[in-house]
Amino acid sequence: MANNVYLGNEAEDVVTGYRGIVTVELRRLEGTIEFGLTPKCNNGEGAKTVYFDSSRVQKISDGVLVKKMTRTMGFQPTDANEPH
C-alpha cells in the first residue's frame, strides 16, 4: 500500500482530519488508490466508511490486528470439469 498505510492501521485524512481504521484498499483501473476509513461506532449505530485518495491518508498508529482467515467460509474451489 502507498504511504506505508496498511489495512487495520489507524489513519487520518490530512485535509479534513477525518480519522478511522483502514478497512478498505480500493485500486482503480486507471491506477489510483483510495483508502476507506471507518471510525469507531457511537451509540450502537453503524459506522460509515469514507473514501480518500491515498495521497491524503497518513498513518496514525498500528490500529487493530488483522488475522488472516484460515478457512474458506464453506466454499471450496473445484475443477470446472468435475461433476457437482
Solvent accessible surface area in square Angstrom, and as a share of the most:
residue,aa,sasa,rsa
1,M,58,0.26
2,A,33,0.26
3,N,79,0.41
4,N,108,0.56
5,V,0,0.00
6,Y,111,0.42
7,L,84,0.42
8,G,3,0.03
9,N,11,0.06
10,E,51,0.23
11,A,0,0.00
12,E,36,0.16
13,D,0,0.00
14,V,82,0.47
15,V,102,0.59
16,T,88,0.51
17,G,38,0.36
18,Y,65,0.25
19,R,120,0.44
20,G,8,0.07
21,I,40,0.20
22,V,1,0.01
23,T,69,0.40
24,V,46,0.26
25,E,50,0.22
26,L,61,0.30
27,R,148,0.54
28,R,109,0.40
29,L,186,0.93
30,E,128,0.57
31,G,58,0.56
32,T,58,0.34
33,I,28,0.14
34,E,35,0.16
35,F,0,0.00
36,G,0,0.00
37,L,0,0.00
38,T,27,0.16
39,P,42,0.26
40,K,176,0.74
41,C,83,0.50
42,N,109,0.56
43,N,147,0.75
44,G,81,0.78
45,E,120,0.54
46,G,73,0.70
47,A,34,0.26
48,K,156,0.66
49,T,42,0.24
50,V,44,0.25
51,Y,103,0.39
52,F,19,0.08
53,D,56,0.29
54,S,13,0.09
55,S,89,0.57
56,R,78,0.29
57,V,5,0.03
58,Q,95,0.42
59,K,78,0.33
60,I,60,0.30
61,S,44,0.29
62,D,102,0.53
63,G,39,0.38
64,V,81,0.47
65,L,149,0.74
66,V,90,0.52
67,K,165,0.70
68,K,184,0.78
69,M,131,0.59
70,T,140,0.81
71,R,164,0.60
72,T,69,0.40
73,M,114,0.51
74,G,67,0.64
75,F,163,0.68
76,Q,129,0.57
77,P,123,0.77
78,T,90,0.52
79,D,74,0.38
80,A,98,0.76
81,N,137,0.70
82,E,97,0.43
83,P,130,0.81
84,H,198,0.88
